[in-house]
Amino acid sequence: MTPPEAPDKDAGIAPPAVSVCLETLKKRGDFLLAARARKQGTKAMMVQGRERDDGDPAIRVGFTCSKKVGNAVARNRAKRRLREVARLVLPGQGKPGWDYVLIGRKEATAERDFEDLKGDLKFALKRLHSNGK
């Protein structure tokens, strides 16, 4: 059974490409490689980005929040917001073949207006991609 928000395949409606082009970083080594790459801070988050050399065109993204952000509830809320912002922004603003790590900030990530959060990520991506090229 498909979820109610999923498009009807029988009606000829294709699912959105958003979920297809984003992959999640899961290995510690990938996070460490991103930590040594370019960084751009904003009020609500720190964004780390690096271009991979493996030829895979997928956009990969990872999320992290330290205990400085707060208890488990606060960290999970911040990560949920970062995941949603990445889902909305990265397919259009991210570059294929890049890894991004979004790091939540104390209080700001969980409480910042959602439109401002999207603007922060767009700004950080623009700065990351303009540096070094």
BASEFI-891351 format. One record per atom (N, C-alpha, C): residue number from 1; z, x, y; chain; atom name; residue in three letters. Coordinates in nm, 2 decimals, padded with zeros to 4 digits. Atoms other than C-alpha are relative to their C-alpha. Example, Ala and Ser with C-alpha at 12.3 -4.5 7.8 and 13.67 -1.06 7.14 Angstrom:
     i       c3       c1       c2   ch   at    aa
     1    00.00    00.09   -00.12    A    N   ALA
     1    00.78    01.23   -00.45    A   CA   ALA
     1    00.00    00.09    00.12    A    C   ALA
     2    00.00   -00.09   -00.11    A    N   SER
     2    00.71    01.37   -00.11    A   CA   SER
     2    00.08   -00.08    00.11    A    C   SER
//
This chain:
     i       c3       c1       c2   ch   at    aa
     1    00.00    00.08   -00.12    A    N   MET
     1    00.00    00.00    00.00    A   CA   MET
     1    00.00    00.09    00.12    A    C   MET
     2    00.00   -00.08   -00.12    A    N   THR
     2   -00.09    00.14    00.34    A   CA   THR
     2    00.09   -00.06    00.11    A    C   THR
     3   -00.09    00.05   -00.11    A    N   PRO
     3    00.14    00.12    00.64    A   CA   PRO
     3   -00.07   -00.10    00.09    A    C   PRO
     4    00.07    00.10   -00.08    A    N   PRO
     4    00.07   -00.17    00.88    A   CA   PRO
     4   -00.08    00.07    00.12    A    C   PRO
     5    00.07   -00.06   -00.11    A    N   GLU
     5   -00.03    00.07    01.16    A   CA   GLU
     5   -00.13    00.08   -00.04    A    C   GLU
     6    00.11   -00.08    00.05    A    N   ALA
     6   -00.29    00.25    00.94    A   CA   ALA
     6   -00.13   -00.09    00.02    A    C   ALA
     7    00.12    00.07   -00.02    A    N   PRO
     7   -00.65    00.15    01.01    A   CA   PRO
     7   -00.05   -00.05   -00.14    A    C   PRO
     8    00.06    00.06    00.12    A    N   ASP
     8   -00.83   -00.07    00.75    A   CA   ASP
     8   -00.12    00.08   -00.05    A    C   ASP
     9    00.11   -00.08    00.05    A    N   LYS
     9   -01.06    00.15    00.54    A   CA   LYS
     9   -00.12   -00.09   -00.03    A    C   LYS
    10    00.10    00.10    00.04    A    N   ASP
    10   -01.25   -00.16    00.42    A   CA   ASP
    10   -00.08   -00.05    00.12    A    C   ASP
    11    00.06    00.05   -00.13    A    N   ALA
    11   -01.33   -00.26    00.78    A   CA   ALA
    11   -00.09    00.11    00.06    A    C   ALA
    12    00.09   -00.11   -00.05    A    N   GLY
    12   -01.51    00.08    00.83    A   CA   GLY
    12    00.07    00.07    00.12    A    C   GLY
    13   -00.07   -00.06   -00.11    A    N   ILE
    13   -01.25    00.20    01.08    A   CA   ILE
    13    00.06    00.13   -00.06    A    C   ILE
    14   -00.05   -00.12    00.05    A    N   ALA
    14   -01.18    00.57    01.03    A   CA   ALA
    14    00.14    00.03    00.06    A    C   ALA
    15   -00.13   -00.04   -00.06    A    N   PRO
    15   -00.83    00.71    01.07    A   CA   PRO
    15   -00.01    00.10    00.11    A    C   PRO
    16    00.01   -00.10   -00.11    A    N   PRO
    16   -00.76    00.91    01.38    A   CA   PRO
    16    00.00    00.14   -00.05    A    C   PRO
    17    00.01   -00.14    00.03    A    N   ALA
    17   -00.85    01.27    01.37    A   CA   ALA
    17    00.12    00.09    00.03    A    C   ALA
    18   -00.12   -00.07   -00.05    A    N   VAL
    18   -00.52    01.37    01.52    A   CA   VAL
    18    00.08    00.06   -00.11    A    C   VAL
    19   -00.08   -00.05    00.11    A    N   SER
    19   -00.34    01.40    01.19    A   CA   SER
    19   -00.08    00.10   -00.08    A    C   SER
    20    00.08   -00.08    00.08    A    N   VAL
    20   -00.63    01.59    01.04    A   CA   VAL
    20    00.00    00.15    00.05    A    C   VAL
    21    00.02   -00.13   -00.05    A    N   CYS
    21   -00.65    01.89    01.27    A   CA   CYS
    21    00.14    00.08    00.02    A    C   CYS
    22   -00.13   -00.07   -00.02    A    N   LEU
    22   -00.27    01.97    01.30    A   CA   LEU
    22    00.06    00.03   -00.13    A    C   LEU
    23   -00.07   -00.04    00.12    A    N   GLU
    23   -00.09    02.16    01.03    A   CA   GLU
    23    00.14    00.05    00.05    A    C   GLU
    24   -00.13   -00.04   -00.04    A    N   THR
    24    00.28    02.24    01.03    A   CA   THR
    24    00.03    00.14   -00.06    A    C   THR
    25   -00.04   -00.13    00.05    A    N   LEU
    25    00.41    02.59    01.01    A   CA   LEU
    25    00.13   -00.01   -00.08    A    C   LEU
    26   -00.11    00.01    00.09    A    N   LYS
    26    00.66    02.63    00.73    A   CA   LYS
    26    00.06    00.13   -00.04    A    C   LYS
    27   -00.05   -00.13    00.05    A    N   LYS
    27    00.70    03.00    00.65    A   CA   LYS
    27    00.06    00.08    00.12    A    C   LYS
    28   -00.07   -00.08   -00.10    A    N   ARG
    28    00.94    03.22    00.84    A   CA   ARG
    28   -00.09    00.10    00.06    A    C   ARG
    29    00.09   -00.10   -00.05    A    N   GLY
    29    00.68    03.49    00.87    A   CA   GLY
    29   -00.09   -00.05    00.11    A    C   GLY
    30    00.09    00.06   -00.10    A    N   ASP
    30    00.45    03.26    01.07    A   CA   ASP
    30    00.08   -00.02    00.13    A    C   ASP
    31   -00.08    00.01   -00.12    A    N   PHE
    31    00.73    03.19    01.31    A   CA   PHE
    31    00.03    00.13    00.07    A    C   PHE
    32   -00.03   -00.14   -00.06    A    N   LEU
    32    00.81    03.56    01.35    A   CA   LEU
    32   -00.13    00.06    00.06    A    C   LEU
    33    00.13   -00.05   -00.06    A    N   LEU
    33    00.44    03.64    01.42    A   CA   LEU
    33   -00.02   -00.07    00.13    A    C   LEU
    34    00.01    00.07   -00.13    A    N   ALA
    34    00.44    03.37    01.69    A   CA   ALA
    34    00.10    00.05    00.10    A    C   ALA
    35   -00.10   -00.05   -00.10    A    N   ALA
    35    00.76    03.51    01.84    A   CA   ALA
    35   -00.04    00.13    00.06    A    C   ALA
    36    00.04   -00.12   -00.05    A    N   ARG
    36    00.59    03.84    01.89    A   CA   ARG
    36   -00.13   -00.01    00.09    A    C   ARG
    37    00.12    00.03   -00.07    A    N   ALA
    37    00.29    03.68    02.06    A   CA   ALA
    37    00.03   -00.05    00.14    A    C   ALA
    38   -00.02    00.05   -00.14    A    N   ARG
    38    00.24    03.51    02.40    A   CA   ARG
    38    00.10   -00.11    00.01    A    C   ARG
    39   -00.10    00.10   -00.02    A    N   LYS
    39    00.51    03.30    02.54    A   CA   LYS
    39   -00.02   -00.06    00.14    A    C   LYS
    40    00.00    00.07   -00.13    A    N   GLN
    40    00.52    03.04    02.82    A   CA   GLN
    40    00.12   -00.10    00.00    A    C   GLN
    41   -00.11    00.09   -00.01    A    N   GLY
    41    00.84    02.87    02.93    A   CA   GLY
    41   -00.03   -00.11    00.10    A    C   GLY
    42    00.01    00.11   -00.09    A    N   THR
    42    00.86    02.53    03.10    A   CA   THR
    42    00.15   -00.05    00.01    A    C   THR
    43   -00.14    00.06   -00.02    A    N   LYS
    43    01.16    02.32    03.21    A   CA   LYS
    43    00.05   -00.06   -00.13    A    C   LYS
    44   -00.05    00.07    00.12    A    N   ALA
    44    01.17    02.13    02.88    A   CA   ALA
    44   -00.01    00.08   -00.13    A    C   ALA
    45    00.03   -00.07    00.13    A    N   MET
    45    01.05    02.39    02.62    A   CA   MET
    45   -00.05    00.14    00.03    A    C   MET
    46    00.07   -00.12    00.00    A    N   MET
    46    00.94    02.73    02.54    A   CA   MET
    46   -00.12   -00.01   -00.10    A    C   MET
    47    00.11    00.00    00.09    A    N   VAL
    47    00.59    02.76    02.38    A   CA   VAL
    47   -00.05    00.14   -00.03    A    C   VAL
    48    00.05   -00.12    00.05    A    N   GLN
    48    00.48    03.05    02.18    A   CA   GLN
    48   -00.14   -00.02   -00.06    A    C   GLN
    49    00.14    00.02    00.06    A    N   GLY
    49    00.11    03.09    02.08    A   CA   GLY
    49   -00.06    00.13   -00.03    A    C   GLY
    50    00.08   -00.12    00.04    A    N   ARG
    50   -00.11    03.33    01.90    A   CA   ARG
    50   -00.12   -00.05   -00.07    A    C   ARG
    51    00.12    00.02    00.06    A    N   GLU
    51   -00.46    03.34    01.78    A   CA   GLU
    51    00.00    00.06   -00.14    A    C   GLU
    52    00.00   -00.05    00.14    A    N   ARG
    52   -00.49    03.38    01.40    A   CA   ARG
    52   -00.14    00.07   -00.02    A    C   ARG
    53    00.12   -00.07    00.03    A    N   ASP
    53   -00.75    03.61    01.25    A   CA   ASP
    53   -00.05   -00.03   -00.14    A    C   ASP
    54    00.04    00.03    00.14    A    N   ASP
    54   -00.79    03.44    00.91    A   CA   ASP
    54   -00.12   -00.09    00.00    A    C   ASP
    55    00.12    00.08    00.00    A    N   GLY
    55   -01.09    03.23    01.02    A   CA   GLY
    55    00.02   -00.15   -00.03    A    C   GLY
    56   -00.03    00.14    00.02    A    N   ASP
    56   -00.92    02.90    00.95    A   CA   ASP
    56    00.01   -00.08    00.13    A    C   ASP
    57    00.01    00.07   -00.13    A    N   PRO
    57   -01.00    02.65    01.23    A   CA   PRO
    57    00.12   -00.09    00.03    A    C   PRO
    58   -00.11    00.10   -00.02    A    N   ALA
    58   -00.68    02.44    01.19    A   CA   ALA
    58    00.09    00.05    00.11    A    C   ALA
    59   -00.11   -00.03   -00.10    A    N   ILE
    59   -00.43    02.42    01.47    A   CA   ILE
    59    00.13   -00.02   -00.07    A    C   ILE
    60   -00.13    00.01    00.07    A    N   ARG
    60   -00.09    02.50    01.33    A   CA   ARG
    60    00.11    00.00    00.10    A    C   ARG
    61   -00.11    00.01   -00.10    A    N   VAL
    61    00.23    02.41    01.50    A   CA   VAL
    61    00.14   -00.01   -00.07    A    C   VAL
    62   -00.13    00.00    00.06    A    N   GLY
    62    00.60    02.47    01.43    A   CA   GLY
    62    00.10   -00.04    00.11    A    C   GLY
    63   -00.09    00.05   -00.09    A    N   PHE
    63    00.91    02.33    01.59    A   CA   PHE
    63    00.14    00.06   -00.03    A    C   PHE
    64   -00.13   -00.05    00.03    A    N   THR
    64    01.26    02.47    01.63    A   CA   THR
    64    00.09   -00.03    00.12    A    C   THR
    65   -00.10    00.02   -00.10    A    N   CYS
    65    01.58    02.40    01.82    A   CA   CYS
    65    00.13    00.07   -00.05    A    C   CYS
    66   -00.12   -00.07    00.04    A    N   SER
    66    01.89    02.62    01.81    A   CA   SER
    66    00.12   -00.09    00.02    A    C   SER
    67   -00.13    00.08   -00.01    A    N   LYS
    67    02.25    02.50    01.80    A   CA   LYS
    67    00.04   -00.01    00.15    A    C   LYS
    68   -00.03    00.01   -00.15    A    N   LYS
    68    02.26    02.56    02.18    A   CA   LYS
    68   -00.05   -00.14    00.05    A    C   LYS
    69    00.05    00.13   -00.05    A    N   VAL
    69    02.06    02.23    02.21    A   CA   VAL
    69    00.10   -00.10   -00.02    A    C   VAL
    70   -00.10    00.09    00.03    A    N   GLY
    70    02.35    02.05    02.06    A   CA   GLY
    70    00.03   -00.02   -00.15    A    C   GLY
    71   -00.03    00.03    00.14    A    N   ASN
    71    02.47    01.89    01.74    A   CA   ASN
    71   -00.13   -00.04   -00.08    A    C   ASN
    72    00.11    00.03    00.08    A    N   ALA
    72    02.24    01.79    01.46    A   CA   ALA
    72   -00.08   -00.12    00.05    A    C   ALA
    73    00.07    00.12   -00.06    A    N   VAL
    73    02.16    01.45    01.62    A   CA   VAL
    73   -00.08    00.04    00.12    A    C   VAL
    74    00.07   -00.04   -00.12    A    N   ALA
    74    02.06    01.61    01.95    A   CA   ALA
    74   -00.12    00.09   -00.04    A    C   ALA
    75    00.11   -00.09    00.05    A    N   ARG
    75    01.85    01.88    01.77    A   CA   ARG
    75   -00.11   -00.08   -00.06    A    C   ARG
    76    00.10    00.08    00.07    A    N   ASN
    76    01.67    01.62    01.56    A   CA   ASN
    76   -00.08   -00.08    00.10    A    C   ASN
    77    00.07    00.08   -00.10    A    N   ARG
    77    01.60    01.40    01.86    A   CA   ARG
    77   -00.10    00.09    00.08    A    C   ARG
    78    00.09   -00.09   -00.07    A    N   ALA
    78    01.46    01.70    02.05    A   CA   ALA
    78   -00.12    00.04   -00.08    A    C   ALA
    79    00.11   -00.04    00.08    A    N   LYS
    79    01.24    01.80    01.76    A   CA   LYS
    79   -00.10   -00.12   -00.02    A    C   LYS
    80    00.09    00.12    00.01    A    N   ARG
    80    01.11    01.44    01.72    A   CA   ARG
    80   -00.09   -00.01    00.12    A    C   ARG
    81    00.07    00.01   -00.12    A    N   ARG
    81    01.01    01.44    02.08    A   CA   ARG
    81   -00.11    00.11    00.01    A    C   ARG
    82    00.10   -00.11    00.00    A    N   LEU
    82    00.84    01.78    02.05    A   CA   LEU
    82   -00.12   -00.03   -00.10    A    C   LEU
    83    00.11    00.03    00.09    A    N   ARG
    83    00.65    01.66    01.74    A   CA   ARG
    83   -00.10   -00.10    00.06    A    C   ARG
    84    00.09    00.11   -00.06    A    N   GLU
    84    00.52    01.35    01.92    A   CA   GLU
    84   -00.09    00.06    00.11    A    C   GLU
    85    00.07   -00.06   -00.11    A    N   VAL
    85    00.42    01.55    02.23    A   CA   VAL
    85   -00.12    00.09   -00.06    A    C   VAL
    86    00.11   -00.08    00.07    A    N   ALA
    86    00.23    01.80    02.00    A   CA   ALA
    86   -00.11   -00.08   -00.06    A    C   ALA
    87    00.10    00.09    00.06    A    N   ARG
    87    00.06    01.52    01.82    A   CA   ARG
    87   -00.10   -00.06    00.10    A    C   ARG
    88    00.09    00.05   -00.10    A    N   LEU
    88   -00.07    01.38    02.14    A   CA   LEU
    88   -00.08    00.10    00.08    A    C   LEU
    89    00.07   -00.09   -00.09    A    N   VAL
    89   -00.16    01.69    02.33    A   CA   VAL
    89   -00.08    00.11   -00.07    A    C   VAL
    90    00.07   -00.12    00.06    A    N   LEU
    90   -00.26    01.97    02.09    A   CA   LEU
    90   -00.14   -00.03   -00.05    A    C   LEU
    91    00.14    00.02    00.05    A    N   PRO
    91   -00.57    01.81    01.94    A   CA   PRO
    91   -00.10    00.01    00.12    A    C   PRO
    92    00.09   -00.01   -00.11    A    N   GLY
    92   -00.72    01.80    02.29    A   CA   GLY
    92    00.01    00.13    00.08    A    C   GLY
    93   -00.02   -00.12   -00.08    A    N   GLN
    93   -00.57    02.10    02.46    A   CA   GLN
    93    00.02    00.13   -00.08    A    C   GLN
    94   -00.01   -00.12    00.08    A    N   GLY
    94   -00.50    02.34    02.17    A   CA   GLY
    94   -00.13    00.05   -00.04    A    C   GLY
    95    00.12   -00.07    00.05    A    N   LYS
    95   -00.75    02.59    02.04    A   CA   LYS
    95    00.00    00.01   -00.15    A    C   LYS
    96    00.00   -00.02    00.15    A    N   PRO
    96   -00.87    02.59    01.68    A   CA   PRO
    96    00.03    00.15   -00.03    A    C   PRO
    97   -00.03   -00.14    00.04    A    N   GLY
    97   -00.74    02.89    01.49    A   CA   GLY
    97    00.12    00.06    00.06    A    C   GLY
    98   -00.12   -00.04   -00.07    A    N   TRP
    98   -00.42    02.91    01.69    A   CA   TRP
    98    00.13   -00.05   -00.07    A    C   TRP
    99   -00.14    00.04    00.04    A    N   ASP
    99   -00.05    02.89    01.59    A   CA   ASP
    99    00.08   -00.02    00.13    A    C   ASP
   100   -00.08    00.03   -00.11    A    N   TYR
   100    00.19    02.73    01.83    A   CA   TYR
   100    00.14   -00.03   -00.05    A    C   TYR
   101   -00.13    00.03    00.04    A    N   VAL
   101    00.57    02.72    01.81    A   CA   VAL
   101    00.07   -00.06    00.13    A    C   VAL
   102   -00.07    00.07   -00.11    A    N   LEU
   102    00.76    02.47    02.04    A   CA   LEU
   102    00.15    00.01   -00.02    A    C   LEU
   103   -00.14   -00.03    00.01    A    N   ILE
   103    01.12    02.56    02.10    A   CA   ILE
   103    00.07   -00.09    00.11    A    C   ILE
   104   -00.07    00.09   -00.08    A    N   GLY
   104    01.35    02.29    02.24    A   CA   GLY
   104    00.11    00.07    00.09    A    C   GLY
   105   -00.10   -00.05   -00.09    A    N   ARG
   105    01.58    02.36    02.54    A   CA   ARG
   105    00.12   -00.09    00.01    A    C   ARG
   106   -00.12    00.08   -00.01    A    N   LYS
   106    01.94    02.25    02.59    A   CA   LYS
   106   -00.02   -00.11    00.10    A    C   LYS
   107    00.00    00.12   -00.08    A    N   GLU
   107    01.95    01.90    02.73    A   CA   GLU
   107   -00.14   -00.04    00.05    A    C   GLU
   108    00.12    00.03   -00.06    A    N   ALA
   108    01.61    01.92    02.89    A   CA   ALA
   108   -00.10   -00.07   -00.09    A    C   ALA
   109    00.10    00.05    00.10    A    N   THR
   109    01.39    01.85    02.58    A   CA   THR
   109    00.04   -00.15   -00.03    A    C   THR
   110   -00.04    00.13    00.05    A    N   ALA
   110    01.59    01.54    02.47    A   CA   ALA
   110    00.00   -00.10    00.12    A    C   ALA
   111   -00.02    00.10   -00.11    A    N   GLU
   111    01.64    01.39    02.82    A   CA   GLU
   111   -00.12    00.00    00.10    A    C   GLU
   112    00.11   -00.01   -00.10    A    N   ARG
   112    01.32    01.48    03.01    A   CA   ARG
   112   -00.09   -00.12   -00.02    A    C   ARG
   113    00.09    00.11    00.01    A    N   ASP
   113    01.08    01.19    03.09    A   CA   ASP
   113   -00.12    00.05   -00.09    A    C   ASP
   114    00.10   -00.04    00.10    A    N   PHE
   114    00.81    01.18    02.82    A   CA   PHE
   114   -00.13    00.04    00.06    A    C   PHE
   115    00.12   -00.04   -00.07    A    N   GLU
   115    00.52    01.20    03.06    A   CA   GLU
   115    00.01    00.14    00.05    A    C   GLU
   116   -00.03   -00.13   -00.04    A    N   ASP
   116    00.68    01.51    03.21    A   CA   ASP
   116    00.00    00.10   -00.11    A    C   ASP
   117    00.01   -00.08    00.12    A    N   LEU
   117    00.72    01.65    02.86    A   CA   LEU
   117   -00.14    00.04   -00.04    A    C   LEU
   118    00.14   -00.02    00.03    A    N   LYS
   118    00.35    01.61    02.80    A   CA   LYS
   118   -00.06    00.09    00.10    A    C   LYS
   119    00.05   -00.09   -00.10    A    N   GLY
   119    00.27    01.77    03.13    A   CA   GLY
   119    00.05    00.14   -00.02    A    C   GLY
   120   -00.06   -00.14    00.03    A    N   ASP
   120    00.50    02.07    03.04    A   CA   ASP
   120   -00.08    00.07   -00.10    A    C   ASP
   121    00.08   -00.07    00.11    A    N   LEU
   121    00.31    02.13    02.72    A   CA   LEU
   121   -00.14    00.03    00.05    A    C   LEU
   122    00.13   -00.03   -00.05    A    N   LYS
   122   -00.03    02.10    02.89    A   CA   LYS
   122    00.00    00.12    00.09    A    C   LYS
   123   -00.01   -00.12   -00.09    A    N   PHE
   123    00.08    02.35    03.16    A   CA   PHE
   123    00.02    00.13   -00.08    A    C   PHE
   124   -00.02   -00.12    00.08    A    N   ALA
   124    00.21    02.59    02.90    A   CA   ALA
   124   -00.12    00.04   -00.08    A    C   ALA
   125    00.12   -00.03    00.08    A    N   LEU
   125   -00.11    02.57    02.69    A   CA   LEU
   125   -00.10    00.07    00.09    A    C   LEU
   126    00.10   -00.05   -00.10    A    N   LYS
   126   -00.32    02.63    03.00    A   CA   LYS
   126    00.03    00.15    00.03    A    C   LYS
   127   -00.04   -00.13   -00.04    A    N   ARG
   127   -00.12    02.94    03.09    A   CA   ARG
   127   -00.01    00.10   -00.12    A    C   ARG
   128    00.01   -00.08    00.12    A    N   LEU
   128   -00.11    03.07    02.73    A   CA   LEU
   128   -00.15    00.04   -00.03    A    C   LEU
   129    00.14   -00.02    00.02    A    N   HIS
   129   -00.49    03.04    02.70    A   CA   HIS
   129   -00.07    00.09    00.11    A    C   HIS
   130    00.06   -00.08   -00.11    A    N   SER
   130   -00.56    03.20    03.04    A   CA   SER
   130    00.05    00.15    00.00    A    C   SER
   131   -00.06   -00.14    00.01    A    N   ASN
   131   -00.34    03.51    02.97    A   CA   ASN
   131   -00.08    00.08   -00.10    A    C   ASN
   132    00.06   -00.09    00.09    A    N   GLY
   132   -00.52    03.80    02.82    A   CA   GLY
   132   -00.15   -00.02   -00.03    A    C   GLY
   133    00.14    00.03    00.03    A    N   LYS
   133   -00.87    03.66    02.84    A   CA   LYS
   133   -00.08    00.01    00.13    A    C   LYS
//
